[in-house]
């Protein structure tokens, strides 16, 4: 079978063997959850409940503000203790709803009812349901799905790609979902295909998941609108632009969106969430997260949104050694946390723990112009050149070297023999460019 | 004297003379007329090229002010002094402007608001701020890597022993470069006659603030009651001095002394 891929990229140790064999487990309800009101790209949701209110599972807590935003629902039944600031895993200090969990009556909100004919819905109806359910891209970028599903006027989709690459080391949540619930995902895929009005669907899985490939080859045998394509195991194979290039040989223009090359990419978890809302009416209140690294039992857990990391680690038997770093997401692109009193949100695909011995601190040396970062950069940029300019505050130069096209995958920092903080500097440069644009200079 | 020396000296001298004559003719013939006022204004400007006026450097400002693009008091670092000189050159009446200086709205030193995590990355405030707001317990507070120090063209800011930037009121001209450089937005420009400064920017409430900083504003609003009526108002859990508040420092002494977390200060210095 031909393996599809893109030029550049790296192959870090996969470490998936730590958790890939453990099937999805449902974690018992915690005593308290903190549900962030900002779990998506764009504006935070506005709270529609107040302190002391009783909520059910699936009750609306926050309403989307503006076009790029998303609704937030309660993941548990219980009483609202407070609406206050907390440590968010991605956006720092922000607002969240603290709910004391009522473990006895874990019922869905009575307003949630499945639709009568899920197979006869129009694309617009599906998109409306996705919007109300607060579904966002669950691979980690958390872009509101309804915005992606409806192409802007004058544009259209040809292909829908189901992203089952999961190229980040350590993470196995999507892999387990592909193996255990192919029907649920496939029904979700059919809905997405209908909603975005694309003609063809592609299921893309990396070659390091033979079990999932076997199941899906069999599953897609009699489907003429869907096709399975196997990707070469490489990082960042699951990045949207790289995936489109690998499968369709189309390049997304600089600063543009995938819709310009008529492709829509959705994560496996997103497809499953879309299935749930259309067939059962359930809003997005739980997700599969891999808990791995320096923890006693590595698991793939089905978690309620808002469950605190400290509770999750306790359920997994505690830390292995003294914790040194807790990363939300994968080790390459994830965010390391300030504290373990942090809840998971819609985009938390994994929790990777490193202990004190595993956290490496290297001395940062000067660039020797070896060009390794240039050969691995999946966006064909010159990371060392951009980083040097950012270091010396030549922001305009960095911008002319297309710093804004960087996807922050971290491949350049990974290969650098001088341990330079390349991706960190580029990210800093991007932030400075945006700040400058905002000032209008 | 050997012939070689005489010969080489005279040849070089003659060539130099020739070029000198050509250059002086060219200078007369291709002369570009400039407004003499531009040079005069350039002389009185601080020539720090800080960009606070909005023009690209002092020369840009001098040209712009002659063309009427910028007001006479447009040079912020120059202040009243330069504004008067510029207006004299242009023959217009000087407008009055109050000098502004930068003030740090945070009092959380390393001892009072310690780090709760370990930051290993690019040593700039903005880079640390991008990762969940940095490693300091209070995410609204000063990180102390000194982006403002780098941005200051007048050498008016230095990081003090306790990890917070110290602003030299004499050297600070109010150009605002540090205000733009600060990723936390806790450096602000205040007129020098501002009677009361709040050294905290944490918008959270008592319990959360106490957990992260010993000198954080806990939104008790005691100062609002002790200050002259209508002078202070609580906005976003922080007392804010109203624009029409009286400017006499003595009126605020009681409010400052009443503050339980000692985050109010009298005067900008």
Interface residues (C-beta under 8 A of the other chain):
Chain A: X84 X85 X87 X88 X89 X90 X91 X92 X93 X335 X336 X337 X338 X339 X361 X393 X421 X424 X425 X427 X428 X431 X432 X435 X439
Chain B: X116 X117 X120 X121 X122 X124 X126 X127 X130 X131 X132 X133 X135 X139 X140 X150 X180 X183 X204 X205 X208
